């Protein structure tokens, strides 16, 4: 149900978001010669905003030695799965070109491990692992000068800590579910664009994150867990930020 809702939301609203971005971009460049928006904004030491985003996540899997010796599970992979992000942007100016950004975010996601088994194997593979993460990314943002008065490009790099708030749920404690660690540490890189309007800054942003630690928690006697040595997260995020 969780996954179906996210997929339907993205399917219904993705085109609308695309048209919205195209409209804002066109309007911004059309009016760029008439005025310079938010002239005093570049002198602010800090400012805030909101973030709405979509993510696509999967695991990088390292098989254990037991995987080579078992005759039940033939293949393990991790298909990408969509998620939804809501966050609060805090931006702190260091130099005219350099900012530090802290964006506490709630992430609604689902992690999938897909198993292919022999036809004689009995039990069904485990269900997808639903999760709600409290995400704390900290990044350094390097930005260009303004182009056409009201447009700017930036790149960013940093890291984040994810706290899995569903890790202690009853379902997650079930004996047939692959366990995941509460904390995940991720390195991120990305880029984005800033469009300056009279009342706010609109910023589409793209990021790629690679997990640094193994989030797999072994469960003794569970075949779905025994065949895995390491799980590391891989995430692609597209977000829309509105800042003032």
Backbone torsions as a table, in degrees:
resi	resn	phi	psi	omega
1	UNK	NA	-44.9	178.8
2	UNK	-58.4	-49.2	-177.7
3	UNK	-65.9	-41.0	-180.0
4	UNK	-61.8	-41.9	178.9
5	UNK	-60.4	-45.7	-178.3
6	UNK	-64.2	-44.0	-179.6
7	UNK	-62.7	-43.9	178.9
8	UNK	-64.1	-39.5	179.6
9	UNK	-62.2	-47.0	-179.6
10	UNK	-64.4	-42.3	-178.7
11	UNK	-63.4	-41.9	-176.5
12	UNK	-74.7	-31.2	-170.7
13	UNK	-108.5	-8.6	-175.7
14	UNK	-63.7	-44.9	179.0
15	UNK	-63.2	-39.6	178.8
16	UNK	-62.4	-41.2	178.9
17	UNK	-63.9	-41.5	178.6
18	UNK	-61.1	-45.2	177.8
19	UNK	-64.5	-36.6	179.7
20	UNK	-64.3	-44.4	178.4
21	UNK	-62.8	-44.9	-179.9
22	UNK	-61.2	-41.0	179.5
23	UNK	-64.7	-46.0	-179.4
24	UNK	-63.3	-41.6	179.8
25	UNK	-63.2	-45.8	-179.8
26	UNK	-63.2	-43.8	179.9
27	UNK	-64.1	-39.4	-177.7
28	UNK	-63.8	-46.5	-179.1
29	UNK	-71.8	-31.3	179.1
30	UNK	-65.1	-37.3	-176.7
31	UNK	-97.0	3.2	-173.9
32	UNK	-62.4	-39.5	-177.1
33	UNK	-73.6	-20.3	-176.8
34	UNK	-77.7	-35.4	-176.9
35	UNK	-158.2	158.0	172.3
36	UNK	-100.8	114.7	-176.4
37	UNK	-80.1	146.8	175.9
38	UNK	49.3	55.6	-175.6
39	UNK	-60.7	-33.5	-176.6
40	UNK	-89.6	-2.0	-174.8
41	UNK	-65.7	-36.4	-176.1
42	UNK	-66.1	-15.5	179.3
43	UNK	-92.5	-4.5	179.9
44	UNK	-68.3	137.6	176.8
45	UNK	-78.1	-28.9	178.0
46	UNK	-153.7	153.5	173.0
47	UNK	-155.6	168.5	-171.8
48	UNK	-131.6	169.9	179.9
49	UNK	-171.8	-171.9	178.4
50	UNK	-125.0	154.6	-178.6
51	UNK	-128.9	133.4	171.0
52	UNK	-126.1	128.0	-174.7
53	UNK	-148.3	169.6	175.7
54	UNK	-125.1	144.0	178.1
55	UNK	-131.0	154.8	173.8
56	UNK	-125.9	122.3	-171.6
57	UNK	-130.8	152.5	176.3
58	UNK	-155.7	175.4	175.6
59	UNK	-107.1	143.3	162.5
60	UNK	-91.7	123.4	-171.4
61	UNK	-106.2	131.7	168.9
62	UNK	-111.1	121.7	-177.5
63	UNK	-76.7	151.7	175.9
64	UNK	-90.1	172.4	177.1
65	UNK	-64.6	-29.4	-179.7
66	UNK	-66.4	-25.0	178.4
67	UNK	-63.7	-37.8	-178.6
68	UNK	-70.7	-26.0	-174.6
69	UNK	-98.0	-12.9	-176.9
70	UNK	-83.6	153.2	179.8
71	UNK	-117.1	22.4	-178.4
72	UNK	-111.9	-51.2	-177.7
73	UNK	-95.4	123.4	-178.1
74	UNK	-94.0	-38.8	-174.6
75	UNK	-141.1	140.5	169.3
76	UNK	-126.8	127.2	171.4
77	UNK	-143.3	175.6	-176.7
78	UNK	-133.9	94.2	177.5
79	UNK	-64.5	151.6	176.3
80	UNK	-67.5	146.6	-179.0
81	UNK	-136.4	139.2	-176.7
82	UNK	-80.0	156.0	175.9
83	UNK	-147.1	175.7	-173.9
84	UNK	-132.5	136.6	-176.2
85	UNK	-120.1	141.7	171.3
86	UNK	-135.4	125.1	-175.7
87	UNK	-146.0	169.5	176.8
88	UNK	-117.3	123.6	-176.3
89	UNK	-89.7	129.8	171.7
90	UNK	-124.4	116.8	-175.1
91	UNK	-117.5	127.7	-177.9
92	UNK	-121.0	122.8	-177.3
93	UNK	-79.6	131.1	176.5
94	UNK	-104.8	-50.2	175.1
95	UNK	-136.5	173.3	177.5
96	UNK	-57.3	-24.4	-178.3
97	UNK	-108.0	-12.5	-169.8
98	UNK	-121.7	129.3	177.4
99	UNK	-126.3	156.5	168.9
100	UNK	-112.4	131.2	-176.1
101	UNK	-121.4	134.0	174.6
102	UNK	-125.1	123.9	-172.7
103	UNK	-132.3	83.9	174.4
104	UNK	-59.5	130.1	-171.5
105	UNK	-139.8	141.5	168.3
106	UNK	-96.2	129.2	-179.3
107	UNK	-119.8	123.1	175.3
108	UNK	-101.9	115.0	-170.8
109	UNK	-143.9	173.9	179.0
110	UNK	-144.4	128.9	178.7
111	UNK	-103.9	132.4	-175.5
112	UNK	-119.6	130.1	168.9
113	UNK	-116.7	119.6	-177.7
114	UNK	-106.0	127.8	-178.0
115	UNK	-114.9	135.1	169.2
116	UNK	-107.1	124.7	-173.8
117	UNK	-118.1	164.3	174.7
118	UNK	-67.2	155.3	-176.8
119	UNK	-65.5	-20.4	-179.3
120	UNK	-87.5	-8.3	-179.2
121	UNK	-68.1	141.4	-172.9
122	UNK	-84.9	-69.8	-170.0
123	UNK	-71.6	152.5	179.3
124	UNK	-78.1	153.7	177.7
125	UNK	-62.5	158.8	-178.9
126	UNK	-67.5	155.8	178.2
127	UNK	-70.3	161.2	172.5
128	UNK	-57.2	150.6	-176.7
129	UNK	-96.5	104.6	179.3
130	UNK	-80.0	144.6	-176.5
131	UNK	-150.7	150.5	169.3
132	UNK	-122.0	120.2	-176.1
133	UNK	-107.5	140.3	165.0
134	UNK	-96.9	114.5	-169.8
135	UNK	-108.2	132.1	177.9
136	UNK	-125.7	87.7	177.3
137	UNK	-89.0	139.0	174.4
138	UNK	-126.1	123.9	-175.3
139	UNK	-138.6	160.6	173.5
140	UNK	-105.8	128.2	-176.5
141	UNK	-114.4	123.4	178.2
142	UNK	-112.2	121.2	-171.4
143	UNK	-118.8	154.5	179.4
144	UNK	-84.2	176.1	167.8
145	UNK	-68.9	166.8	176.0
146	UNK	-73.1	140.2	171.3
147	UNK	-110.3	144.2	-179.4
148	UNK	51.5	30.2	177.3
149	UNK	73.6	-36.2	-169.5
150	UNK	-127.8	26.2	-179.8
151	UNK	-138.2	141.6	180.0
152	UNK	-146.7	147.7	176.3
153	UNK	-112.1	147.0	177.0
154	UNK	-146.1	157.4	171.9
155	UNK	-122.6	158.1	-178.2
156	UNK	-148.4	156.9	176.7
157	UNK	-149.8	149.2	-179.8
158	UNK	174.0	-156.2	179.9
159	UNK	-148.7	170.9	179.7
160	UNK	-150.4	158.2	173.9
161	UNK	-116.0	128.3	176.4
162	UNK	-108.6	128.3	174.8
163	UNK	-109.3	118.1	-178.5
164	UNK	-81.5	104.5	-176.4
165	UNK	-77.4	-8.6	178.9
166	UNK	-103.7	7.9	-173.5
167	UNK	-67.3	-20.4	-179.6
168	UNK	-104.6	13.5	-179.7
169	UNK	-66.1	158.6	-178.7
170	UNK	-61.2	-40.2	-179.7
171	UNK	-64.3	-40.9	-178.0
172	UNK	-66.9	-24.1	179.6
173	UNK	-85.1	-5.5	-179.8
174	UNK	-60.1	148.4	-174.1
175	UNK	-69.3	-20.5	-176.1
176	UNK	-99.0	10.7	-178.0
177	UNK	-108.0	133.5	175.5
178	UNK	-67.2	127.6	-175.4
179	UNK	-86.5	143.8	176.6
180	UNK	-121.6	148.7	178.9
181	UNK	-68.3	154.9	179.7
182	UNK	-67.8	-34.8	-173.9
183	UNK	-113.7	140.0	175.9
184	UNK	-131.4	131.8	-179.8
185	UNK	-110.8	129.2	-170.6
186	UNK	-133.1	139.6	171.3
187	UNK	-97.2	139.5	-175.1
188	UNK	-131.4	146.8	168.9
189	UNK	-137.3	155.2	-179.4
190	UNK	-174.2	-174.3	177.3
191	UNK	-151.7	164.7	179.9
192	UNK	-163.5	179.7	-178.8
193	UNK	-133.0	143.3	176.5
194	UNK	-115.2	124.7	175.8
195	UNK	-112.3	118.5	-176.3
196	UNK	-90.0	123.0	176.3
197	UNK	-116.3	169.1	-175.5
198	UNK	-57.0	-31.4	-174.2
199	UNK	-116.2	-12.4	-176.0
200	UNK	-160.5	169.8	173.1
201	UNK	-111.2	130.5	178.4
202	UNK	-106.5	125.2	-173.2
203	UNK	-131.5	101.8	166.7
204	UNK	-74.6	138.5	-174.6
205	UNK	-141.8	143.4	-179.7
206	UNK	-126.0	130.2	-179.0
207	UNK	-136.0	150.1	173.8
208	UNK	-122.6	131.3	-179.0
209	UNK	-124.3	137.9	176.6
210	UNK	-120.7	124.4	179.2
211	UNK	-66.8	141.8	-177.4
212	UNK	-99.5	-24.8	-176.3
213	UNK	-115.2	159.8	176.8
214	UNK	-80.5	118.5	-178.1
215	UNK	-96.4	1.8	179.1
216	UNK	-77.7	126.6	175.6
217	UNK	-108.1	110.4	-174.9
218	UNK	-60.2	141.7	174.0
219	UNK	-118.7	111.4	-175.5
220	UNK	-61.3	128.0	176.5
221	UNK	88.2	-7.1	178.4
222	UNK	-93.4	114.8	-174.1
223	UNK	-61.2	-33.9	-179.5
224	UNK	-68.2	-25.1	177.5
225	UNK	-91.2	-36.4	-175.7
226	UNK	-62.8	-30.0	-176.2
227	UNK	-83.9	0.3	-179.2
228	UNK	-110.8	133.9	173.7
229	UNK	-98.5	-48.0	-178.1
230	UNK	-140.1	146.1	170.3
231	UNK	-127.9	124.2	175.7
232	UNK	-126.2	135.5	-174.1
233	UNK	-78.2	147.0	173.9
234	UNK	-131.8	125.1	-173.4
235	UNK	-135.4	137.8	169.9
236	UNK	-117.0	130.2	-176.5
237	UNK	-127.1	132.8	170.3
238	UNK	-118.6	125.5	-176.3
239	UNK	-132.0	155.7	173.4
240	UNK	-115.7	124.3	-177.4
241	UNK	-117.9	137.9	178.1
242	UNK	-122.0	113.1	-172.0
243	UNK	-123.9	153.9	-177.3
244	UNK	-131.9	NA	NA
